[in-house]
């Protein structure tokens, strides 16, 4: 059975040289993971030495600690890799996103152009995540923005979104177009980062197969 779903779409265009959103990357957000670049490309940045991509089958391995989100709140680390598969599936359920099967998660988790997750250092628990789909040139779509309820209102969602947008600024040509489907709880966050509603000119549409 298939259905068509219409949801609000927010868009963000990074093309104003004077915009506050074109400022350098914060010191507390480091490293990146995205689409492969040619080995000798001037856009290719070195892989952070303390960050390695988790494998889907390594469910019980604690995630590596990466760039500390010190300006947000002590005790958290932001790592520019997708979360382990088990944590990805758990976060979607525990934050109210639609649940996905292990097969869906394993097939799609590393298909993103960029991704990051946040670890609570004391418990070594993954408590937040975000991913970017994109063509690497001009079009990008933010997905899987999630922070566990007990860790919300601490700036973690802001840090995740900042890291993803900074990845685009660092690698993509100027003038990138970024959009997302905005659920009600996250709209104020997206608006603070410069996203605006596209309706009534355009509305989100979806087809479930």
Secondary structure, DSSP 8 states (H G I E B T S, - for coil): ---EEEE-EEEEEE--TT-GGGS---TT------S---TT-TT-----TT-----TT-TTS-----EE-TTT-TTEEEESS---HHHHHHHHHHTT-----HHHHHHHGGGSSEEEEEEETTTTEEEEEEEEEE-SSSEEEEEEEEE-GGG-SSSHHHHHHHHHHHHHHHHS-SSEEEEEE--GGGHHHHHHTT-EE-TTT--EEEE--
